[in-house]
Amino acid sequence: MMEQTKKRIEYLDIAKAIAIFLVVVGHVAQAYDAPYWRVAIYSFHMPLFFIVSGITTSRHIKVEKYYSGKAWWTFIKKNIFALLIPYLIWALIFMPFDFAKLPGIFYGSWDMLNTIGTNVALWYLPALFLARLEMNGILAVSARLKLPRRIFALICAVLAFVIAFVIPYPKIGYPLGFAHSLIGLGFMLIGYACKDILDAVSKKAIWIQLIIMAAALALFFFGTTREDIQLVTMFSFQFGNKFWFFWNALSGTLAVFMLSSVLSSVRRQVGEGKIYRFIVWLGQNTIGIYLLHLPFARNFIAPLLDSVGIPRLSFWGALVDGVIVMAICCVLVKFIEKYIPQLFGRNISF
């Protein structure tokens, strides 16, 4: 159902690099600590990842293959190896081993991961797996019924959000983060519907991108500095005021897209440098950094910085922690990519 290509989209790789750095910085603090800098990061960083996934997942789909059972099975297998296999491997690596806890890993919700004591950041992978299947099913329906796909995608995005917020949320969550997948699905469909506009703007003059970025930042700061704003914890399905959740998620994401477009435009004018190539490499390896970062950020580096008087709840402390953890993860990702890429769901044949 989906064809792979070696061609990368620059501004998306840069946006993913920015997003993964924000994730690492945001994870320095404990789950519900809420200084302003963390409220701002958590208001949009996961929606940004889902929106980018919506753009990239659907970019090379061939509509005529929607009806093929073989194409569907290939798509499912690819996503099992890309998302579920790494999820299972790393959940086992980070979990204090106990046979009684194994069913919790296969259940796959954040709530269950938190209960069994493994890496709770892994909730994102099974939720993304379901969201990808749901999204491609929706695109298949729109193709079969010959509906305007982008309009249909936006309608389905609204329905996904409504269903996610209406259904009761059980204490242990849903299997594979089903409710989370609906939120992710909504943002992925938004990314799909808007991808042509974003692609076009990414090629516009820098001054146009800067104007849009400034407007997006103004909307974002207006939304995140309100007195009643709360820390959005998508992992535990806490969103606060739904209107401001969507306001901040979309305006923050747009600001990052414009920043990444500016950096991409600068690269086209002045050429590539080592820093730029490193940023793009980060964007291409977010899965590895995401799988590895949390234990280092929260259990090793942050306590070390606390001990020398750099508190993790200060922005600068979190920034220093983030830089150190990113450096550690980059080294480990390079090693794993070279010798055992299967841990990241790559180079697996079927």
Salt bridges, closest charged atoms under 4 A:
GLU3 OE2 - LYS62 NZ 3.28
GLU3 OE2 - LYS65 NZ 3.80
GLU10 OE2 - ARG267 NH2 2.44
ASP13 OD1 - ARG8 NH2 2.70
ASP196 OD2 - ARG150 NH2 2.92
ASP199 OD2 - ARG59 NH1 3.07
ASP228 OD1 - ARG226 NE 3.28
ASP306 OD2 - ARG312 NH2 3.09
GLU337 OE2 - ARG346 NH1 2.54
